[in-house]
Amino acid sequence: MRATFIAMLILLLPAALLASPTMGIDFGGGHYFITPSAPFTMFTGYVIGNDVECYLDASEFMVSYPPNVIQTGFEIPVGSLNLGDPSVGISITYWPPQDGWNPGWNVLCTLHMMTLAPCADMLDSPLSIVGDPATGLIQGSCWPENNIIDFTGMTSIICPSEVAVQSKTWGSIKSLF
């Protein structure tokens, strides 16, 4: 019994040590993909910080856009200050600090975007959170100690391709993930 417990502890320890907060773009309702109806469709995305587990008082990141999507504007939470723009690198301070425990995620920035082509020309276009060019990092700061936390950048998909289960092999379905 003791050996089993120790073996489980050893196997689970790396996963706990490597777990980090993530930052991604949500299109509403927990969806990390969107299928715009036509060219020149306006849509909104929310830069979300997940599993922060502190009072977040600052963040730094950049949004990497696919060629046929442009940013038409952005908003930061009321009481916040920013330097830069999400498309070229942005640093945002939040006051009051955002509660990272309840509900477990925070809206760090709201993005307004527009497509320039039909979905047929943009299949599986990635919209990614990447490091700020000034530092190369995706990071945040926890209030009041100003401890730095590193985020893992996530990728959202615009115009995801669909695979019919009956007409594809299991290997082609697994390759989507």
C-alpha positions as CSV (number, residue, x, y, z in Angstrom):
1,M,0.0,0.0,0.0
2,R,2.8,2.4,0.9
3,A,4.7,1.6,-2.3
4,T,1.6,2.3,-4.4
5,F,1.1,5.7,-2.7
6,I,4.8,6.6,-3.2
7,A,4.6,5.5,-6.9
8,M,1.5,7.6,-7.5
9,L,3.1,10.6,-5.8
10,I,6.2,10.3,-8.0
11,L,4.1,10.0,-11.1
12,L,1.9,13.0,-10.3
13,L,4.6,15.3,-9.1
14,P,5.9,16.3,-12.6
15,A,2.4,17.2,-13.7
16,A,1.9,19.5,-10.7
17,L,5.3,21.1,-11.1
18,L,4.8,21.8,-14.8
19,A,1.2,23.2,-14.5
20,S,1.1,26.9,-15.2
21,P,-1.5,29.5,-15.8
22,T,-2.7,29.8,-19.4
23,M,-3.7,32.7,-21.6
24,G,-5.9,32.3,-24.6
25,I,-8.6,33.9,-26.7
26,D,-12.2,32.9,-26.0
27,F,-15.0,33.8,-28.4
28,G,-17.7,33.6,-25.7
29,G,-19.1,30.7,-23.7
30,G,-15.8,28.8,-23.4
31,H,-15.3,28.5,-27.2
32,Y,-11.8,28.7,-28.5
33,F,-12.9,28.6,-32.1
34,I,-15.2,30.6,-34.3
35,T,-16.6,30.3,-37.8
36,P,-17.5,33.8,-39.2
37,S,-20.4,33.8,-41.7
38,A,-18.8,35.9,-44.5
39,P,-16.0,38.2,-45.4
40,F,-15.9,41.5,-43.5
41,T,-17.7,39.9,-40.5
42,M,-17.0,41.7,-37.2
43,F,-16.5,39.5,-34.1
44,T,-15.2,39.8,-30.6
45,G,-12.6,37.8,-28.7
46,Y,-11.7,37.9,-25.1
47,V,-8.1,37.4,-23.9
48,I,-8.6,35.1,-20.9
49,G,-6.2,34.2,-18.1
50,N,-6.9,30.8,-16.6
51,D,-5.8,29.3,-13.3
52,V,-3.9,32.4,-12.2
53,E,-4.5,31.7,-8.4
54,C,-3.5,35.2,-7.2
55,Y,-4.7,38.8,-7.4
56,L,-3.5,39.7,-10.9
57,D,-2.4,43.3,-11.1
58,A,-0.5,43.3,-14.5
59,S,-0.1,41.3,-17.7
60,E,2.1,41.4,-20.8
61,F,1.5,39.6,-24.1
62,M,1.0,40.0,-27.8
63,V,-1.7,38.6,-30.1
64,S,-0.5,36.9,-33.4
65,Y,-3.2,37.4,-36.1
66,P,-3.6,35.2,-39.2
67,P,-3.2,37.1,-42.5
68,N,-7.0,37.5,-43.3
69,V,-8.0,38.8,-39.8
70,I,-7.4,42.3,-38.6
71,Q,-7.9,44.0,-35.2
72,T,-10.3,46.9,-35.4
73,G,-10.0,47.9,-31.7
74,F,-9.5,46.7,-28.2
75,E,-10.8,47.4,-24.7
76,I,-9.2,46.9,-21.3
77,P,-11.0,46.7,-17.9
78,V,-12.2,49.9,-16.3
79,G,-9.5,51.3,-14.0
80,S,-6.7,49.8,-16.0
81,L,-3.8,51.4,-17.8
82,N,-2.0,50.1,-20.9
83,L,1.2,50.6,-22.9
84,G,1.0,49.4,-26.5
85,D,-1.5,47.5,-28.5
86,P,-2.3,43.7,-28.5
87,S,-1.2,43.4,-32.2
88,V,2.3,44.6,-31.5
89,G,2.7,43.9,-27.8
90,I,0.9,45.2,-24.8
91,S,1.4,45.7,-21.1
92,I,-1.7,46.2,-18.9
93,T,-2.0,47.1,-15.2
94,Y,-5.3,46.3,-13.4
95,W,-6.8,48.2,-10.5
96,P,-8.3,46.8,-8.5
97,P,-6.4,43.6,-9.0
98,Q,-8.3,40.8,-10.6
99,D,-9.3,37.8,-8.4
100,G,-7.7,34.8,-10.0
101,W,-9.6,32.2,-7.8
102,N,-13.2,33.2,-8.3
103,P,-14.4,32.1,-10.9
104,G,-11.0,30.7,-12.0
105,W,-10.5,32.9,-15.1
106,N,-10.1,36.6,-15.8
107,V,-10.9,38.8,-18.9
108,L,-7.6,40.6,-19.5
109,C,-8.5,42.4,-22.7
110,T,-11.4,42.5,-25.2
111,L,-10.5,42.3,-28.9
112,H,-12.6,43.5,-31.8
113,M,-11.7,41.9,-35.1
114,M,-12.8,41.5,-38.7
115,T,-12.3,38.9,-41.4
116,L,-11.1,39.8,-44.8
117,A,-11.8,36.6,-46.6
118,P,-14.4,33.8,-46.6
119,C,-13.9,30.8,-44.4
120,A,-13.0,28.6,-47.3
121,D,-9.8,30.7,-47.7
122,M,-9.0,30.7,-44.0
123,L,-9.4,27.1,-42.8
124,D,-7.8,26.4,-39.5
125,S,-6.3,30.0,-39.2
126,P,-4.5,30.3,-35.8
127,L,-5.0,33.2,-33.5
128,S,-2.3,32.9,-30.8
129,I,-1.1,34.5,-27.6
130,V,2.7,35.0,-28.0
131,G,5.4,36.8,-26.0
132,D,5.6,40.6,-26.0
133,P,8.4,41.5,-28.5
134,A,10.1,43.8,-26.0
135,T,10.7,40.9,-23.5
136,G,9.7,37.8,-25.4
137,L,7.5,36.8,-22.4
138,I,3.9,36.1,-21.6
139,Q,3.7,37.1,-18.0
140,G,1.8,38.7,-15.2
141,S,2.3,40.1,-11.7
142,C,0.5,39.1,-8.5
143,W,-0.5,41.8,-6.0
144,P,0.7,42.8,-3.3
145,E,4.1,41.1,-3.5
146,N,4.5,41.7,-7.3
147,N,5.5,38.0,-7.8
148,I,6.0,37.3,-11.5
149,I,4.0,34.5,-13.0
150,D,4.6,33.0,-16.5
151,F,1.6,32.2,-18.7
152,T,1.5,29.5,-21.3
153,G,0.1,31.0,-24.5
154,M,-2.8,29.2,-26.2
155,T,-4.0,29.1,-29.8
156,S,-7.6,29.6,-30.9
157,I,-8.8,28.6,-34.3
158,I,-10.8,30.7,-36.9
159,C,-12.7,28.7,-39.4
160,P,-11.9,25.2,-38.1
161,S,-12.1,22.4,-40.7
162,E,-14.7,19.8,-40.1
163,V,-14.1,16.0,-40.4
164,A,-17.0,13.6,-41.0
165,V,-16.4,10.6,-38.8
166,Q,-17.9,8.1,-41.4
167,S,-15.7,9.3,-44.3
168,K,-12.3,9.6,-42.5
169,T,-9.9,7.2,-41.0
170,W,-9.2,7.2,-37.2
171,G,-5.7,8.4,-37.9
172,S,-7.0,11.5,-39.7
173,I,-9.4,12.3,-36.8
174,K,-6.6,11.9,-34.2
175,S,-4.3,14.2,-36.3
176,L,-6.7,17.1,-35.5
177,F,-5.7,17.1,-31.8
